[in-house]
Amino acid sequence: MEECVFCKIIRGEIPTEFVYEDEKVVAFNDLNPAAPVHILVIPKKHIPTLNDMGPEEKELIGHLTWVIKEIAREKNLHESGYRVLTNCGSGAGQVIFHLHFHLLGGKRFE
């Protein structure tokens, strides 16, 4: 999707420093962090929402979860705890319609 800001980041049209990248996923720091550690983890494949995932994405969702866990360990969040969040649809607060997960940590959540 040409207008998608995350697709532009993935294609390198918007310069972004990745904290993680492989053939399926990229991760980078959120521009407006809601916690001391706030990293966005996104698939390179454009999928608008969780509801748009098909059976062919089962492996991808598992891979995304594994990447989140590995980044949390790298950032030393695995012992203190961390939060993983995704919004699905505008009613839930999704603003960019490219599936993404927020990895939040470095503070206590209530």
TORPA-4810 file (N, C-alpha, C, O; in nm, 3 decimals):
<nodes>
NODE_1_0.086_-0.118_0.000_0.000_0.000_0.000_0.090_0.124_0.000_0.165_0.145_0.095_M
NODE_2_0.082_0.204_-0.104_0.174_0.315_-0.124_0.168_0.422_-0.017_0.273_0.474_0.022_E
NODE_3_0.051_0.458_0.034_0.037_0.569_0.127_0.066_0.530_0.271_0.078_0.618_0.357_E
NODE_4_0.079_0.403_0.301_0.098_0.356_0.437_0.235_0.399_0.488_0.337_0.367_0.428_C
NODE_5_0.237_0.471_0.600_0.362_0.520_0.656_0.455_0.405_0.695_0.576_0.417_0.679_V
NODE_6_0.401_0.297_0.745_0.486_0.184_0.781_0.545_0.117_0.657_0.660_0.073_0.660_F
NODE_7_0.468_0.109_0.550_0.522_0.054_0.425_0.635_0.143_0.374_0.735_0.092_0.323_C
NODE_8_0.621_0.274_0.387_0.728_0.366_0.346_0.852_0.346_0.431_0.964_0.352_0.379_K
NODE_9_0.835_0.324_0.560_0.948_0.297_0.649_1.017_0.168_0.606_1.140_0.163_0.596_I
NODE_10_0.940_0.064_0.581_0.995_-0.066_0.539_1.073_-0.052_0.409_1.179_-0.113_0.393_I
NODE_11_1.021_0.027_0.315_1.088_0.045_0.185_1.207_0.141_0.194_1.280_0.157_0.096_R
NODE_12_1.228_0.205_0.309_1.339_0.298_0.325_1.310_0.438_0.277_1.401_0.520_0.269_G
NODE_13_1.184_0.468_0.246_1.147_0.602_0.200_1.142_0.703_0.314_1.156_0.823_0.293_E
NODE_14_1.123_0.653_0.434_1.128_0.736_0.555_1.242_0.679_0.639_1.231_0.568_0.690_I
NODE_15_1.351_0.754_0.653_1.466_0.702_0.727_1.428_0.668_0.871_1.374_0.751_0.944_P
NODE_16_1.459_0.545_0.911_1.425_0.496_1.045_1.535_0.402_1.090_1.580_0.316_1.013_T
NODE_17_1.578_0.418_1.214_1.677_0.326_1.269_1.603_0.207_1.330_1.527_0.223_1.425_E
NODE_18_1.627_0.091_1.276_1.562_-0.030_1.326_1.638_-0.085_1.446_1.761_-0.088_1.448_F
NODE_19_1.562_-0.128_1.547_1.624_-0.199_1.659_1.626_-0.348_1.628_1.697_-0.424_1.695_V
NODE_20_1.550_-0.390_1.527_1.549_-0.529_1.483_1.498_-0.532_1.339_1.410_-0.456_1.301_Y
NODE_21_1.556_-0.622_1.260_1.506_-0.645_1.124_1.544_-0.786_1.081_1.655_-0.832_1.106_E
NODE_22_1.451_-0.853_1.018_1.478_-0.979_0.949_1.395_-0.980_0.821_1.343_-0.876_0.781_D
NODE_23_1.382_-1.095_0.759_1.311_-1.101_0.630_1.160_-1.078_0.641_1.094_-1.051_0.541_E
NODE_24_1.105_-1.088_0.764_0.960_-1.077_0.782_0.915_-0.958_0.867_0.799_-0.916_0.858_K
NODE_25_1.004_-0.904_0.949_0.965_-0.810_1.054_1.067_-0.697_1.067_1.186_-0.717_1.045_V
NODE_26_1.018_-0.579_1.104_1.105_-0.471_1.148_1.053_-0.419_1.282_0.935_-0.434_1.314_V
NODE_27_1.142_-0.358_1.358_1.104_-0.299_1.486_1.184_-0.170_1.503_1.302_-0.162_1.468_A
NODE_28_1.117_-0.069_1.558_1.182_0.060_1.578_1.115_0.132_1.694_1.002_0.100_1.731_F
NODE_29_1.185_0.230_1.750_1.132_0.306_1.862_1.016_0.394_1.817_1.019_0.454_1.710_N
NODE_30_0.913_0.400_1.901_0.797_0.484_1.874_0.837_0.630_1.886_0.913_0.667_1.976_D
NODE_31_0.788_0.715_1.795_0.820_0.858_1.799_0.757_0.929_1.918_0.808_1.031_1.963_L
NODE_32_0.646_0.876_1.969_0.576_0.935_2.084_0.564_0.828_2.192_0.456_0.773_2.213_N
NODE_33_0.675_0.799_2.262_0.674_0.688_2.356_0.579_0.708_2.474_0.570_0.817_2.530_P
NODE_34_0.510_0.600_2.509_0.420_0.599_2.625_0.486_0.531_2.745_0.422_0.515_2.849_A
NODE_35_0.613_0.492_2.730_0.690_0.427_2.836_0.837_0.449_2.805_0.871_0.483_2.691_A
NODE_36_0.926_0.429_2.903_1.069_0.444_2.875_1.117_0.358_2.758_1.202_0.402_2.681_P
NODE_37_1.063_0.238_2.743_1.088_0.155_2.626_0.954_0.142_2.554_0.857_0.091_2.610_V
NODE_38_0.949_0.187_2.430_0.827_0.178_2.350_0.869_0.150_2.206_0.909_0.241_2.132_H
NODE_39_0.861_0.025_2.169_0.907_-0.020_2.038_0.789_-0.073_1.958_0.706_-0.148_2.011_I
NODE_40_0.782_-0.034_1.832_0.680_-0.086_1.741_0.739_-0.204_1.665_0.849_-0.194_1.609_L
NODE_41_0.667_-0.313_1.662_0.709_-0.434_1.591_0.605_-0.458_1.483_0.487_-0.476_1.513_V
NODE_42_0.650_-0.459_1.357_0.555_-0.468_1.245_0.601_-0.570_1.142_0.721_-0.586_1.118_I
NODE_43_0.505_-0.638_1.080_0.542_-0.727_0.970_0.574_-0.645_0.846_0.517_-0.538_0.825_P
NODE_44_0.664_-0.695_0.764_0.695_-0.627_0.638_0.577_-0.640_0.540_0.557_-0.553_0.455_K
NODE_45_0.502_-0.747_0.553_0.383_-0.765_0.468_0.274_-0.671_0.517_0.246_-0.664_0.637_K
NODE_46_0.213_-0.598_0.425_0.105_-0.506_0.463_-0.022_-0.586_0.495_-0.082_-0.649_0.408_H
NODE_47_-0.059_-0.581_0.622_-0.183_-0.641_0.670_-0.250_-0.530_0.751_-0.194_-0.489_0.852_I
NODE_48_-0.367_-0.481_0.712_-0.426_-0.366_0.780_-0.454_-0.388_0.930_-0.418_-0.304_1.011_P
NODE_49_-0.517_-0.499_0.967_-0.553_-0.524_1.106_-0.541_-0.673_1.135_-0.522_-0.754_1.045_T
NODE_50_-0.552_-0.708_1.262_-0.555_-0.850_1.299_-0.668_-0.922_1.227_-0.654_-1.038_1.188_L
NODE_51_-0.781_-0.854_1.209_-0.896_-0.915_1.142_-0.869_-0.949_0.996_-0.940_-1.030_0.936_N
NODE_52_-0.766_-0.889_0.938_-0.733_-0.913_0.798_-0.633_-1.026_0.778_-0.596_-1.057_0.665_D
NODE_53_-0.590_-1.087_0.887_-0.497_-1.199_0.876_-0.571_-1.323_0.830_-0.681_-1.352_0.876_M
NODE_54_-0.509_-1.394_0.737_-0.566_-1.520_0.691_-0.487_-1.637_0.747_-0.387_-1.617_0.816_G
NODE_55_-0.531_-1.758_0.718_-0.462_-1.876_0.768_-0.315_-1.881_0.725_-0.232_-1.940_0.794_P
NODE_56_-0.283_-1.818_0.613_-0.145_-1.818_0.564_-0.053_-1.733_0.652_0.069_-1.740_0.637_E
NODE_57_-0.108_-1.654_0.742_-0.027_-1.572_0.831_-0.005_-1.634_0.969_0.050_-1.569_1.058_E
NODE_58_-0.046_-1.758_0.989_-0.028_-1.822_1.120_0.118_-1.823_1.163_0.150_-1.792_1.277_K
NODE_59_0.207_-1.858_1.073_0.349_-1.860_1.106_0.399_-1.718_1.136_0.479_-1.699_1.227_E
NODE_60_0.353_-1.621_1.059_0.396_-1.483_1.078_0.359_-1.431_1.217_0.442_-1.367_1.282_L
NODE_61_0.239_-1.458_1.263_0.198_-1.408_1.395_0.283_-1.474_1.504_0.317_-1.409_1.603_I
NODE_62_0.317_-1.600_1.488_0.407_-1.666_1.582_0.545_-1.604_1.579_0.608_-1.585_1.683_G
NODE_63_0.592_-1.572_1.461_0.724_-1.510_1.446_0.725_-1.371_1.511_0.821_-1.336_1.579_H
NODE_64_0.619_-1.294_1.489_0.610_-1.161_1.552_0.618_-1.173_1.705_0.689_-1.096_1.769_L
NODE_65_0.547_-1.269_1.761_0.549_-1.290_1.905_0.689_-1.327_1.953_0.734_-1.278_2.056_T
NODE_66_0.756_-1.414_1.880_0.892_-1.453_1.915_0.986_-1.333_1.911_1.068_-1.316_2.000_W
NODE_67_0.973_-1.249_1.807_1.058_-1.130_1.794_1.034_-1.036_1.912_1.130_-0.982_1.967_V
NODE_68_0.909_-1.016_1.950_0.878_-0.929_2.064_0.947_-0.980_2.189_1.007_-0.902_2.263_I
NODE_69_0.939_-1.110_2.213_1.003_-1.169_2.330_1.154_-1.149_2.327_1.215_-1.118_2.429_K
NODE_70_1.215_-1.167_2.211_1.360_-1.151_2.198_1.402_-1.005_2.219_1.504_-0.979_2.284_E
NODE_71_1.327_-0.911_2.166_1.359_-0.769_2.188_1.345_-0.735_2.336_1.428_-0.663_2.391_I
NODE_72_1.240_-0.785_2.400_1.221_-0.761_2.543_1.340_-0.813_2.622_1.387_-0.747_2.715_A
NODE_73_1.390_-0.930_2.587_1.507_-0.986_2.655_1.629_-0.898_2.631_1.705_-0.869_2.723_R
NODE_74_1.648_-0.854_2.506_1.762_-0.769_2.471_1.758_-0.636_2.547_1.862_-0.582_2.584_E
NODE_75_1.638_-0.586_2.571_1.621_-0.458_2.642_1.612_-0.478_2.794_1.582_-0.384_2.868_K
NODE_76_1.637_-0.601_2.840_1.633_-0.636_2.983_1.497_-0.610_3.048_1.490_-0.567_3.162_N
NODE_77_1.392_-0.638_2.974_1.256_-0.623_3.026_1.199_-0.756_3.072_1.095_-0.758_3.138_L
NODE_78_1.263_-0.866_3.040_1.207_-0.999_3.064_1.187_-1.030_3.212_1.099_-1.109_3.246_H
NODE_79_1.265_-0.971_3.300_1.247_-0.998_3.444_1.151_-0.900_3.510_1.069_-0.939_3.593_E
NODE_80_1.160_-0.772_3.473_1.073_-0.671_3.535_0.932_-0.673_3.478_0.837_-0.628_3.543_S
NODE_81_0.918_-0.723_3.357_0.788_-0.730_3.292_0.772_-0.627_3.182_0.841_-0.525_3.180_G
NODE_82_0.681_-0.655_3.093_0.654_-0.566_2.982_0.511_-0.589_2.933_0.448_-0.689_2.966_Y
NODE_83_0.464_-0.496_2.855_0.329_-0.503_2.800_0.338_-0.507_2.648_0.421_-0.440_2.588_R
NODE_84_0.251_-0.588_2.587_0.240_-0.596_2.442_0.097_-0.558_2.407_0.002_-0.612_2.462_V
NODE_85_0.084_-0.465_2.315_-0.048_-0.409_2.283_-0.063_-0.395_2.133_0.030_-0.356_2.063_L
NODE_86_-0.182_-0.428_2.084_-0.217_-0.395_1.947_-0.361_-0.345_1.947_-0.444_-0.393_2.024_T
NODE_87_-0.389_-0.251_1.861_-0.525_-0.199_1.845_-0.579_-0.254_1.714_-0.507_-0.262_1.614_N
NODE_88_-0.705_-0.293_1.715_-0.766_-0.350_1.595_-0.888_-0.267_1.558_-0.996_-0.283_1.615_C
NODE_89_-0.870_-0.179_1.461_-0.979_-0.094_1.415_-0.979_0.042_1.480_-0.922_0.062_1.587_G
NODE_90_-1.044_0.136_1.414_-1.047_0.274_1.463_-1.118_0.286_1.597_-1.081_0.372_1.678_S
NODE_91_-1.218_0.203_1.622_-1.288_0.207_1.750_-1.200_0.168_1.867_-1.230_0.202_1.981_G
NODE_92_-1.091_0.097_1.840_-0.996_0.057_1.944_-0.877_0.151_1.950_-0.786_0.133_2.032_A
NODE_93_-0.876_0.252_1.864_-0.768_0.349_1.865_-0.660_0.326_1.759_-0.557_0.393_1.761_G
NODE_94_-0.683_0.234_1.666_-0.583_0.213_1.561_-0.584_0.333_1.467_-0.688_0.372_1.416_Q
NODE_95_-0.467_0.391_1.446_-0.453_0.509_1.362_-0.386_0.474_1.229_-0.426_0.523_1.124_V
NODE_96_-0.284_0.389_1.235_-0.214_0.345_1.115_-0.262_0.204_1.083_-0.245_0.112_1.164_I
NODE_97_-0.321_0.187_0.967_-0.380_0.059_0.931_-0.279_-0.030_0.860_-0.291_-0.063_0.742_F
NODE_98_-0.180_-0.068_0.939_-0.079_-0.168_0.906_-0.055_-0.236_1.040_-0.010_-0.173_1.135_H
NODE_99_-0.084_-0.364_1.048_-0.072_-0.438_1.173_0.059_-0.405_1.243_0.166_-0.411_1.182_L
NODE_100_0.052_-0.372_1.371_0.172_-0.344_1.449_0.144_-0.370_1.596_0.032_-0.359_1.644_H
NODE_101_0.251_-0.404_1.665_0.245_-0.432_1.808_0.333_-0.333_1.881_0.443_-0.300_1.836_F
NODE_102_0.283_-0.286_1.994_0.359_-0.196_2.081_0.422_-0.282_2.191_0.352_-0.354_2.261_H
NODE_103_0.552_-0.273_2.205_0.624_-0.335_2.316_0.658_-0.223_2.413_0.737_-0.134_2.381_L
NODE_104_0.598_-0.228_2.532_0.615_-0.122_2.632_0.680_-0.178_2.757_0.644_-0.286_2.803_L
NODE_105_0.776_-0.105_2.811_0.841_-0.150_2.934_0.924_-0.042_2.996_0.928_0.072_2.947_G
NODE_106_0.989_-0.078_3.104_1.075_0.018_3.173_1.003_0.097_3.281_1.061_0.188_3.340_G
NODE_107_0.878_0.063_3.308_0.802_0.125_3.416_0.699_0.025_3.464_0.673_-0.076_3.399_K
NODE_108_0.641_0.055_3.579_0.534_-0.030_3.631_0.401_0.013_3.571_0.368_0.132_3.570_R
NODE_109_0.324_-0.083_3.522_0.192_-0.055_3.465_0.085_-0.093_3.565_0.097_-0.194_3.634_F
NODE_110_-0.016_-0.013_3.572_-0.128_-0.041_3.663_-0.245_-0.097_3.584_-0.350_-0.127_3.642_E
</nodes>
